[in-house]
Amino acid sequence: MRAYRVAYDGRSYHGFQRQPDVDTVEGRLRSALVRLGVCERGDGLPEHYAAAGRTDAGVSARAQTVAFDAPAWLSPTAFNGELPDDIRVWASADVPAGFHATHDATERAYTYYLYAPPDADRHGHSPVDDERWADAVDALAGDHDFHNLTSDKTGTKRTVDIDWERDGQFLVVQFTAGGFCRQLVRRLVSLAAAVAEGSAPLSKIDRILSPEPVSGPDGVPPAPPEPLVLTDVRYPDVTFTRDEDAAADARRVFEHRRATARTTARVAGHVIDGL
């Protein structure tokens, strides 16, 4: 058994988990393993395969983790040879027989990059008040039943730690828990942002966290998926070894994507300034 750390830009994919007729990260991983001869053609996956989590469409990852029975030669560099540039395997670890990438994870961490200008700007973004944001986050963190912030019907009681800091026009928010309900992080961001922008009172959080179901116009929509990153998945007895060549390749790929995004932002700014 071997576990692999996988980084990906999720904006081009319909989520991580394989789905029929749409492009997913897991589907690309499986196709690579077929071409490498590790996985048979058809619908199967390698023996004892499991993944740490199922990120939504548009969500990216730095430390998604997959594990399966792998041949000794399947290094991260070899894996990357059959993957698209926006999916990079960068570390691996030999793990005991019976290891399960989903069930053996003790903690998962997500980071959300919320564009949150502290003052009103000329582009119509509502200002975000840091004190109201802090009050909202304090109310949402801890032990709660988040049944009104997910479509899941079971497993909605969670303990979520939330840390954040302001970085210029952004709030960088880290969510840590043993596991997360479907869309929980994005709905937590959406609710806290609504309070911080003044479009919802702080008392709405008490209502959302109450036992009574809340739906329709009083519900909480998910924040956009693109600013969300699966940052870490922790296993108490597993030590991952970085493949330096694969990690350097991943840095090169994502640095190029960062430069492209910055160029796109400058072009958009030029157009805005002329209107």
C-alpha positions, 0 to 999 in steps of 0.5 A: 500500500502506498499513499500519494499527496495530490495537488490540483487546480480544481477550476476545470473539473466537476469535482474530485469524485468520478462521475459519468460523462464529466471530467473529474480529478479522480477520473484523470487519476484513474486514466493515468493509472490505466495508461501506466498499467497499474489499473485495468481498463473498464470501471475499476480502480486499483486494489484497496483504493480510497481517497481522503475527501470529495472536493466540490466542482471548482475546489482546489487541493494542495494535499488531497490524498489517495492510497492503493496497492501500488507497484514499487516503481510508481513514484510521484514523478512517474505518476505525473508523466500521465497526468495533465499539468493541473494535477500534480502528485508531489509526495508519497508514503508507504502505509500498512496493509489495511490503510484507508485514506478516508477513514484513517484521516484524523483531521482535515484542513481547508483554506478559503480566500475571501475577497473582503475589502474593509472599505467600500470600493468603486466596483460595488463590493460590500465592505466587510467589518472585521469585528462583525466577522470575528463575532460571526466566526466565534459563534460558528466555531466549536461543537454544533449540529450544522444540519442547516448548513449542509444537504447531508441528512446524517453526520451533521454534528461536528467540531470545527475550529476556525482561524483567520487573518486579514491579508490586504483585501482578503480574509484568509480563513482556515477550517479544521475538523475531523471531517466536513459535511457536504458544502459546510465550509462554503456555507460557513463562509457565506453566513459569516460574510453576510453578518460581516457585510451587514446583510444579516444580523448576528442573531441569524447564526443562532437560528441557523444552529438551532434544531429547527430546519431553515430553508428557502429564502432564510437558508444559507447559500454556499460561497463560490467554490473557486477560493477554497483549497483542501490544505491538509489531511493528517494521518497520525502514523504516516510520514510523507516523503517529498519527491523533489523532482515532482514537487519542483515540477508542481511549483513550476506549473502553479507558478505559471498559473499564478502569473497567468492569473495576475496578467488576466487581473491586470488586463481586467483592471485596464478595461475597468479603468477605461470605462 
